[in-house]
Each structure stands twice: as structure tokens, then as C-alpha cells.
Amino acid sequence: MPAHRETAALDRIAGCRLPLGRWAAQTSSRTLWEETEMRLGQAEPKRATTRLRALLDGALRRPLVVPGCYNALSARVLESAGFPAVYMSGYGTSLALLGLPDAGLATLTEMALNARLIAGAVRAPVIADADTGYGNAVNVVRTVEEYVRAGVAGLHLEDQAAPKRCGHVAGREVIGREEAVRKVRAACDTRVALDPDFVVVSRTDARGAHGGSLGEAIDRANAFLEAGGADMAFVEGPASRAEVERVCREVRGPVFYNMTGISPRFSEAEMAELGIALCILPGATLRATLAAVHDCAVALRERGTMAETEMGAAFKSRFPGDLHGFAGFDRIRALEEAYLPQEAAEKYAGTLGHMPRGGA
């Protein structure tokens, strides 16, 4: 594209950028948010993988806290609250997308699709659960390709035997250490070929698996870092502070921590002291959603249709307040003003309903 045309295109796109939504203008928490508008037609100047690497560099001083999402909507809410990165939960994907438990029932196709939809909805880098890689080392190559093409910034790959299950549910088994290392190496070699900044996190479930131990899990974590080439080590399911301390002391690389289930809870300051580089909170939003939807359903069932009116009024007093604005109708109108003929705006005259604001 000639330079003058590229500059003009960038100017038009910049002109479509909207101010913070009504809620952001009113709330005292405004400084927490970068933007609340949807990202259609907008992007960051650097790749998501490069931005995640920069965030991880900062995690040398303070742990990067990454809450879990399960679809594009929950990812957008997390981004709007100010989180610089989001995590796609495999448990959340399986339950929200399929209505099924995290028991190896979600396929590569379904997981990669959800990852693509989430990454396409937010500017924040996305780290995604890739389960076992959906087969052997050759299948892992395909899995990494699909996740890179989906636009996520990194993934974690585990050493469970198929069918895998949630790392905080009993009954897990792991594959042999040598095979697991080969799978990690396949993931890292594929990463180098496609996008060297793509982050590969190696997870081991050997701590709580049948016949496993914390010592075996730490040995595997180090093998995945040193022989496999992983960027971070994820020892799943340490059951006490002492076990977490040992993981942080003996793992020879950045520690990725899953703060859920049977594992202890820490503050950011405590994690920094322990040496944790990144902490995910995979199920927080899923549990909050389940509780909220259940409460809504019970209210509708017990109090009837007028309960919706009461809940609607309460909704307007808190984030996002304006559902249509959060969804992105203001952005749609701004794009219409930028790219459609002027007479296209006539459709708004004399019509009823939410009136989107344009970019002017």
C-alpha cells in the first residue's frame, strides 16, 4: 500500500476510536480500564505473543495474575476490568461450550475454535489450555499450529494420559517422562518455526496422579524446561505451602501457578516472595457466572416476570450499565460513519430503541 494511502487508512481507523463508555466516565474505578469498546477493526501495534513476552519480563519483579475466561464475553469483561492478559480455561470451555465436565471430552477443533473467538474479541494476550495436545508428539505439532493461527499468545501442554481430566479431580494418570519430553520438544520446535515469541508452558500432573509424587513432578518440570525447551514450568496440584515452596526452590525456570482447587491461596506479595512468575485463576469467573445465573433463574421462577424489571434496574447501576454500549453498537455506528455513504445514517431518524453514539 502506498505510504499516503496507509496513513489515510490509519487516520480513519483512529477517528473511529471512541471515548470510554458512559459507565467508565461515571465510575470512580475509571483508572482501572484501558477501554471498554469492542475491538472490531482495531489492533495493537505489536503481536500478542510479543506483548505477552514483555508482560512476563515484568513478572520477574511481580507475578503476572491472569484470571480465567471461558468465552469471548467473559474475556471482554476481564479486559475491561484492567487485566493485561487473560487465560482460556479448558474446564470452562468444556462446561460452557459443551455442558460437559473437563474429562477429555473437548476436541482440538472445539478448543481451538474457542481460543480463536476469545483472541479475536480482546486486545489482551490470551494464554490457552491445550490439554494433552490431543494425541502424540505429531498431534502436538498440529495443536500448536492451530493455536498460533487462532491468535493466542501461548498455551500450556500437560503430560496426562488420555482421556485427561481436570488437574484437581482424582483419578489422573500420566504418560512416561520420555514421551512427555518429546511432546514438549515438538511444541517448542513448532513454535520456533511459526512464531518464536509464542509462549509454551509445560504442565505436569505427576504430583497428584496415580503412583506419582512431588519429586517426580519437579523432575519432569525441569526436564520439560531443559530437554524440551519450554518457557515456563507448571506443576499442577501442589497441596500445601511447603510443596509450593519446594516447587519454587527446585524448579530451574519460571514457575506458572494454578491457584484453584486443592492448591493453597496466596497474595501477590506472597507469590513474589515465593518466586512465582505467573498465576492463573481459572475458575473464578465461571463460578461467579454460575451463581449469578442461578440466582437470576430462581428469582424469575419464584417472583415471576417482574423480577426481570428489578434486575434490569440493578444492572444499570453497575458495570457495564449500558449493555448495548458494551456490546459495541457505538463502534458499529462509528464504522458506518467512516465507511458508508452519508445517507446510510438516515436509517436512525425516527426509529425507536437504543440510539448508538457515533465517532463524531
KOLPARO-299478 format. One record per residue (C-alpha): residue in three letters; z, x, y; chain. Coordinates in pm, 1 decimal. Example, Ala and Ser with C-alpha at 12.3 -4.5 7.8 and 13.67 -1.06 7.14 Angstrom:
KOLPARO-299478
R/ALA/780.0/1230.0/-450.0/A
R/SER/714.0/1367.0/-106.0/A
This chain:
KOLPARO-299478
R/MET/0.0/0.0/0.0/A
R/PRO/-91.0/143.6/345.5/A
R/ALA/214.6/251.1/545.0/A
R/HIS/171.9/-11.3/817.3/A
R/ARG/146.6/-292.1/561.2/A
R/GLU/451.9/-165.4/373.1/A
R/THR/652.1/-152.4/696.7/A
R/ALA/546.0/-504.7/788.6/A
R/ALA/643.1/-633.5/445.4/A
R/LEU/985.6/-471.3/470.4/A
R/ASP/1032.7/-620.2/816.7/A
R/ARG/951.2/-968.4/685.8/A
R/ILE/1194.6/-929.0/399.5/A
R/ALA/1464.8/-802.1/635.2/A
R/GLY/1400.3/-1103.5/856.6/A
R/CYS/1475.1/-1330.4/562.0/A
R/ARG/1819.9/-1185.4/513.3/A
R/LEU/2076.6/-1446.2/604.3/A
R/PRO/2424.4/-1409.1/751.7/A
R/LEU/2728.5/-1469.0/534.3/A
R/GLY/2771.6/-1829.2/428.4/A
R/ARG/2994.2/-2080.9/601.1/A
R/TRP/3285.8/-2009.7/370.0/A
R/ALA/3267.8/-1637.0/434.5/A
R/ALA/3272.0/-1698.9/808.7/A
R/GLN/3587.7/-1907.8/780.6/A
R/THR/3794.0/-1723.7/522.8/A
R/SER/4045.8/-1453.8/602.7/A
R/SER/3911.3/-1267.6/296.1/A
R/ARG/3577.0/-1208.6/459.0/A
R/THR/3606.4/-830.4/438.0/A
R/LEU/3606.8/-851.9/57.5/A
R/TRP/3249.6/-968.5/43.6/A
R/GLU/2920.8/-791.3/93.8/A
R/GLU/2705.2/-1103.2/67.4/A
R/THR/2714.2/-1449.7/-86.0/A
R/GLU/2347.2/-1539.9/-75.3/A
R/MET/2130.3/-1524.3/-383.9/A
R/ARG/1917.2/-1213.8/-423.9/A
R/LEU/1571.6/-1368.9/-477.6/A
R/GLY/1315.1/-1129.9/-331.4/A
R/GLN/1577.0/-871.6/-233.5/A
R/ALA/1689.8/-549.1/-391.9/A
R/GLU/1885.8/-232.2/-328.9/A
R/PRO/1700.2/89.3/-236.4/A
R/LYS/1843.8/275.7/-536.0/A
R/ARG/1819.9/177.4/-901.9/A
R/ALA/2116.4/2.3/-1056.7/A
R/THR/2159.6/290.3/-1301.9/A
R/THR/2181.8/544.1/-1018.8/A
R/ARG/2431.9/327.3/-831.8/A
R/LEU/2647.7/291.2/-1142.7/A
R/ARG/2648.7/669.8/-1183.6/A
R/ALA/2770.7/700.5/-823.4/A
R/LEU/3048.8/448.5/-890.3/A
R/LEU/3154.4/643.8/-1198.4/A
R/ASP/3164.2/964.3/-994.4/A
R/GLY/3413.5/786.7/-768.4/A
R/ALA/3613.6/684.6/-1073.4/A
R/LEU/3724.3/1045.8/-1108.7/A
R/ARG/3978.0/960.4/-836.6/A
R/ARG/4040.9/590.7/-905.6/A
R/PRO/3946.1/380.4/-1210.6/A
R/LEU/3646.8/151.9/-1171.4/A
R/VAL/3762.7/-202.8/-1252.4/A
R/VAL/3482.0/-420.3/-1387.8/A
R/PRO/3554.1/-785.3/-1473.4/A
R/GLY/3352.2/-965.1/-1738.2/A
R/CYS/3093.6/-1235.7/-1685.5/A
R/TYR/2910.7/-1447.7/-1939.6/A
R/ASN/2609.7/-1580.2/-1744.0/A
R/ALA/2427.9/-1538.7/-1413.8/A
R/LEU/2654.3/-1782.8/-1228.9/A
R/SER/2979.0/-1609.5/-1324.8/A
R/ALA/2820.3/-1273.5/-1235.9/A
R/ARG/2732.7/-1402.4/-888.3/A
R/VAL/3088.3/-1524.5/-832.4/A
R/LEU/3227.0/-1182.5/-925.7/A
R/GLU/2982.5/-1009.0/-695.1/A
R/SER/3069.9/-1248.2/-411.7/A
R/ALA/3437.5/-1158.3/-455.0/A
R/GLY/3350.2/-796.2/-383.4/A
R/PHE/3332.1/-627.9/-724.3/A
R/PRO/3082.6/-338.7/-712.9/A
R/ALA/2984.9/-375.1/-1081.8/A
R/VAL/3003.7/-647.4/-1346.7/A
R/TYR/3030.5/-647.0/-1724.4/A
R/MET/2839.8/-878.1/-1959.7/A
R/SER/3083.0/-985.0/-2230.1/A
R/GLY/2947.7/-1019.7/-2582.3/A
R/TYR/3227.0/-1261.6/-2667.5/A
R/GLY/3146.5/-1463.3/-2354.6/A
R/THR/2773.8/-1455.5/-2424.1/A
R/SER/2817.2/-1580.6/-2779.9/A
R/LEU/3057.2/-1858.8/-2682.3/A
R/ALA/2886.2/-1967.5/-2358.4/A
R/LEU/2526.3/-1938.3/-2477.5/A
R/LEU/2562.0/-2044.9/-2839.4/A
R/GLY/2900.3/-2213.7/-2860.4/A
R/LEU/2984.7/-1968.4/-3139.3/A
R/PRO/3253.2/-1702.0/-3186.0/A
R/ASP/3190.4/-1331.6/-3139.2/A
R/ALA/3130.6/-1275.5/-3509.7/A
R/GLY/2791.2/-1105.7/-3520.1/A
R/LEU/2602.4/-1432.7/-3474.9/A
R/ALA/2428.0/-1349.2/-3145.0/A
R/THR/2097.5/-1164.6/-3189.0/A
R/LEU/1936.5/-884.7/-2987.8/A
R/THR/1694.1/-1139.5/-2842.3/A
R/GLU/1975.8/-1361.8/-2715.8/A
R/MET/2193.2/-1078.5/-2586.9/A
R/ALA/1906.5/-901.8/-2408.6/A
R/LEU/1793.3/-1229.3/-2252.6/A
R/ASN/2139.2/-1298.0/-2113.6/A
R/ALA/2159.9/-940.9/-1985.9/A
R/ARG/1823.1/-980.6/-1812.2/A
R/LEU/1926.8/-1307.4/-1645.8/A
R/ILE/2255.9/-1160.1/-1526.0/A
R/ALA/2097.9/-839.0/-1395.6/A
R/GLY/1833.9/-1045.1/-1215.3/A
R/ALA/2095.1/-1257.0/-1038.7/A
R/VAL/2307.2/-983.6/-877.5/A
R/ARG/2265.7/-658.0/-690.8/A
R/ALA/2574.6/-510.2/-856.4/A
R/PRO/2506.1/-283.3/-1155.7/A
R/VAL/2559.2/-456.1/-1489.9/A
R/ILE/2719.4/-294.4/-1794.4/A
R/ALA/2635.5/-495.7/-2105.6/A
R/ASP/2779.6/-528.5/-2452.7/A
R/ALA/2519.0/-424.6/-2710.5/A
R/ASP/2734.2/-484.3/-3019.0/A
R/THR/2626.3/-254.9/-3305.6/A
R/GLY/2273.1/-204.5/-3176.6/A
R/TYR/2159.6/-475.5/-3420.3/A
R/GLY/2078.8/-252.1/-3714.6/A
R/ASN/2046.3/116.8/-3792.5/A
R/ALA/1954.3/404.9/-3559.1/A
R/VAL/1592.1/288.6/-3536.9/A
R/ASN/1704.9/-57.9/-3430.6/A
R/VAL/1926.3/107.0/-3169.0/A
R/VAL/1615.3/260.8/-3011.5/A
R/ARG/1468.8/-87.1/-2967.8/A
R/THR/1800.8/-219.7/-2835.0/A
R/VAL/1821.2/46.6/-2563.7/A
R/GLU/1459.0/-17.1/-2467.9/A
R/GLU/1527.2/-389.8/-2431.6/A
R/TYR/1841.6/-336.8/-2225.1/A
R/VAL/1673.2/-84.4/-1995.2/A
R/ARG/1382.2/-323.4/-1942.1/A
R/ALA/1630.3/-603.9/-1877.1/A
R/GLY/1752.4/-414.2/-1571.6/A
R/VAL/2108.7/-345.0/-1680.4/A
R/ALA/2267.1/-16.2/-1577.2/A
R/GLY/2441.7/68.9/-1901.7/A
R/LEU/2560.3/-55.7/-2239.9/A
R/HIS/2824.4/8.4/-2498.5/A
R/LEU/2744.5/54.6/-2864.6/A
R/GLU/3003.1/19.7/-3142.5/A
R/ASP/3048.1/158.5/-3492.1/A
R/GLN/3137.6/-164.5/-3671.4/A
R/ALA/2968.0/-265.3/-3992.7/A
R/ALA/2756.3/-579.9/-3979.6/A
R/PRO/2840.6/-853.3/-3928.1/A
R/LYS/3059.8/-729.3/-3645.9/A
R/ARG/3332.6/-929.2/-3475.1/A
R/CYS/3549.5/-924.1/-3163.8/A
R/GLY/3741.3/-598.0/-3145.7/A
R/HIS/4069.9/-784.5/-3112.0/A
R/VAL/4027.1/-1005.1/-3419.1/A
R/ALA/4144.7/-882.0/-3759.1/A
R/GLY/3901.0/-811.8/-4041.7/A
R/ARG/3680.7/-541.4/-3887.8/A
R/GLU/3507.7/-266.1/-4084.1/A
R/VAL/3331.4/44.8/-3955.4/A
R/ILE/3032.6/241.1/-4079.8/A
R/GLY/3053.6/609.3/-4173.3/A
R/ARG/3112.6/858.4/-3894.6/A
R/GLU/2786.7/1048.6/-3950.7/A
R/GLU/2576.9/732.8/-3937.2/A
R/ALA/2759.0/622.6/-3622.9/A
R/VAL/2689.7/956.7/-3452.7/A
R/ARG/2320.6/925.5/-3540.2/A
R/LYS/2310.0/581.6/-3378.9/A
R/VAL/2472.5/711.7/-3061.3/A
R/ARG/2227.7/1004.2/-3054.3/A
R/ALA/1936.0/762.8/-3092.5/A
R/ALA/2065.2/561.0/-2798.5/A
R/CYS/2108.1/867.4/-2578.4/A
R/ASP/1768.2/1016.1/-2664.9/A
R/THR/1602.4/684.1/-2582.2/A
R/ARG/1794.0/670.6/-2255.4/A
R/VAL/1663.7/1015.4/-2158.7/A
R/ALA/1306.8/907.6/-2227.9/A
R/LEU/1327.6/584.9/-2026.5/A
R/ASP/1587.3/634.8/-1751.7/A
R/PRO/1817.5/938.0/-1754.8/A
R/ASP/2068.2/757.0/-1530.1/A
R/PHE/2119.7/475.2/-1781.6/A
R/VAL/2481.7/491.3/-1899.2/A
R/VAL/2562.1/496.3/-2271.9/A
R/VAL/2920.8/414.7/-2368.0/A
R/SER/3016.1/483.2/-2730.8/A
R/ARG/3274.4/247.8/-2876.9/A
R/THR/3473.1/298.2/-3193.4/A
R/ASP/3668.3/22.5/-3368.5/A
R/ALA/3824.9/264.8/-3615.9/A
R/ARG/4177.3/217.0/-3473.3/A
R/GLY/4216.6/-139.4/-3598.8/A
R/ALA/3954.4/-153.0/-3873.2/A
R/HIS/4026.1/-179.2/-4244.3/A
R/GLY/4150.3/164.2/-4355.1/A
R/GLY/4131.5/302.3/-4001.6/A
R/SER/4371.5/492.3/-3776.5/A
R/LEU/4408.8/605.1/-3416.9/A
R/GLY/4342.3/964.5/-3520.9/A
R/GLU/4012.5/868.4/-3682.3/A
R/ALA/3916.9/668.6/-3373.9/A
R/ILE/3982.2/967.0/-3145.2/A
R/ASP/3786.0/1199.0/-3374.5/A
R/ARG/3494.6/956.9/-3366.6/A
R/ALA/3513.6/920.5/-2990.0/A
R/ASN/3487.3/1297.2/-2948.1/A
R/ALA/3201.7/1319.2/-3198.8/A
R/PHE/3013.1/1048.1/-3008.1/A
R/LEU/3058.8/1240.8/-2682.6/A
R/GLU/2981.2/1587.1/-2816.6/A
R/ALA/2735.6/1537.8/-3103.7/A
R/GLY/2593.9/1205.7/-2991.6/A
R/GLY/2565.8/1270.9/-2619.2/A
R/ALA/2744.3/958.0/-2493.5/A
R/ASP/2858.5/940.7/-2131.7/A
R/MET/3191.6/765.8/-2195.0/A
R/ALA/3421.6/703.4/-2491.1/A
R/PHE/3558.3/356.8/-2568.1/A
R/VAL/3841.6/345.8/-2822.4/A
R/GLU/3882.6/-23.4/-2894.4/A
R/GLY/4219.6/-183.3/-2951.6/A
R/PRO/4496.8/69.1/-2882.9/A
R/ALA/4812.8/-133.1/-2936.7/A
R/SER/5069.6/40.0/-2714.0/A
R/ARG/5108.7/252.4/-2404.5/A
R/ALA/5179.4/552.0/-2625.4/A
R/GLU/4847.2/501.1/-2803.7/A
R/VAL/4660.1/475.3/-2474.6/A
R/GLU/4831.2/792.1/-2352.8/A
R/ARG/4719.8/971.8/-2668.0/A
R/VAL/4362.2/848.9/-2626.7/A
R/CYS/4351.0/973.2/-2268.2/A
R/ARG/4507.6/1303.8/-2366.1/A
R/GLU/4292.8/1382.8/-2669.4/A
R/VAL/3951.0/1231.4/-2588.3/A
R/ARG/3738.1/1505.7/-2434.7/A
R/GLY/3545.7/1294.7/-2186.5/A
R/PRO/3566.4/990.5/-1955.6/A
R/VAL/3768.4/704.3/-2105.8/A
R/PHE/3639.8/346.2/-2098.0/A
R/TYR/3927.3/99.0/-2144.9/A
R/ASN/3917.3/-263.7/-2255.3/A
R/MET/4220.1/-441.5/-2107.2/A
R/THR/4238.1/-752.4/-2323.1/A
R/GLY/4377.9/-885.7/-2649.0/A
R/ILE/4628.6/-660.8/-2822.6/A
R/SER/4593.5/-373.1/-2573.6/A
R/PRO/4855.4/-312.8/-2302.2/A
R/ARG/4803.3/-408.3/-1938.2/A
R/PHE/4815.6/-151.7/-1657.7/A
R/SER/4785.1/-148.8/-1280.3/A
R/GLU/4508.7/54.8/-1117.3/A
R/ALA/4766.9/316.5/-1019.7/A
R/GLU/4891.5/342.7/-1376.2/A
R/MET/4537.9/378.6/-1508.8/A
R/ALA/4466.0/652.5/-1257.1/A
R/GLU/4777.6/835.5/-1374.3/A
R/LEU/4672.1/797.5/-1738.2/A
R/GLY/4320.1/921.0/-1664.6/A
R/ILE/4122.8/603.4/-1740.5/A
R/ALA/3782.1/616.2/-1571.9/A
R/LEU/3668.8/256.2/-1617.0/A
R/CYS/3847.5/-63.3/-1715.5/A
R/ILE/3680.7/-387.0/-1817.6/A
R/LEU/3848.2/-729.5/-1806.0/A
R/PRO/3604.4/-907.2/-2036.2/A
R/GLY/3764.2/-1247.3/-2089.0/A
R/ALA/3933.9/-1329.6/-1758.3/A
R/THR/3655.8/-1542.6/-1610.9/A
R/LEU/3581.6/-1710.7/-1944.1/A
R/ARG/3943.3/-1819.5/-1986.4/A
R/ALA/3958.9/-1937.3/-1624.9/A
R/THR/3641.2/-2140.4/-1674.8/A
R/LEU/3762.6/-2297.5/-1998.3/A
R/ALA/4089.4/-2401.4/-1833.9/A
R/ALA/3919.4/-2539.6/-1521.2/A
R/VAL/3653.1/-2735.9/-1708.3/A
R/HIS/3914.1/-2876.5/-1945.1/A
R/ASP/4132.3/-2987.6/-1653.0/A
R/CYS/3828.8/-3148.8/-1490.4/A
R/ALA/3734.3/-3330.8/-1810.3/A
R/VAL/4088.6/-3458.4/-1864.1/A
R/ALA/4107.7/-3582.7/-1504.1/A
R/LEU/3778.1/-3769.9/-1538.5/A
R/ARG/3882.2/-3919.2/-1870.9/A
R/GLU/4228.8/-4024.6/-1758.5/A
R/ARG/4174.4/-4120.1/-1392.5/A
R/GLY/3813.9/-4234.6/-1402.8/A
R/THR/3515.4/-4159.6/-1184.2/A
R/MET/3708.2/-4140.4/-856.6/A
R/ALA/3869.9/-3820.5/-981.6/A
R/GLU/3534.8/-3657.3/-906.9/A
R/THR/3575.7/-3752.5/-540.1/A
R/GLU/3918.9/-3590.3/-529.4/A
R/MET/3792.0/-3274.5/-698.3/A
R/GLY/3492.0/-3264.0/-465.1/A
R/ALA/3719.1/-3270.9/-161.2/A
R/ALA/3933.0/-2992.5/-306.0/A
R/PHE/3620.7/-2788.4/-383.8/A
R/LYS/3511.8/-2794.6/-19.0/A
R/SER/3837.7/-2632.7/88.4/A
R/ARG/3789.2/-2320.5/-122.2/A
R/PHE/3515.8/-2078.4/-224.6/A
R/PRO/3228.3/-2140.9/-218.7/A
R/GLY/3286.2/-2469.2/-37.5/A
R/ASP/2916.7/-2533.7/12.1/A
R/LEU/2763.1/-2547.8/-336.7/A
R/HIS/2404.1/-2575.1/-210.4/A
R/GLY/2451.4/-2279.1/20.4/A
R/PHE/2593.8/-2067.5/-257.9/A
R/ALA/2313.2/-2172.0/-491.7/A
R/GLY/2061.8/-2029.7/-245.3/A
R/PHE/1885.8/-2312.8/-65.5/A
R/ASP/1927.0/-2133.3/270.3/A
R/ARG/1745.0/-1835.8/122.7/A
R/ILE/1467.7/-2062.4/-7.9/A
R/ARG/1415.7/-2208.0/339.3/A
R/ALA/1410.6/-1860.5/493.6/A
R/LEU/1139.9/-1757.9/246.7/A
R/GLU/944.7/-2072.7/328.5/A
R/GLU/958.9/-1984.9/697.8/A
R/ALA/839.4/-1632.7/624.1/A
R/TYR/551.3/-1709.5/387.9/A
R/LEU/443.5/-2075.2/407.6/A
R/PRO/236.7/-2237.4/683.0/A
R/GLN/438.3/-2374.9/973.9/A
R/GLU/354.0/-2732.8/881.5/A
R/ALA/535.9/-2684.9/549.6/A
R/ALA/861.8/-2728.3/742.3/A
R/GLU/765.8/-3084.4/829.6/A
R/LYS/899.3/-3199.1/491.1/A
R/TYR/1252.9/-3160.3/627.2/A
R/ALA/1204.4/-3410.1/908.4/A
R/GLY/1366.3/-3747.4/846.5/A
R/THR/1486.0/-3664.1/495.1/A
R/LEU/1833.1/-3714.0/353.0/A
R/GLY/2062.2/-3470.7/179.7/A
R/HIS/2185.9/-3116.7/233.0/A
R/MET/1983.4/-2951.4/507.9/A
R/PRO/1926.8/-2580.5/432.0/A
R/ARG/1951.4/-2337.2/719.7/A
R/GLY/1656.6/-2108.3/776.9/A
R/GLY/1644.4/-1746.1/877.9/A
R/ALA/1583.2/-1807.8/1244.4/A
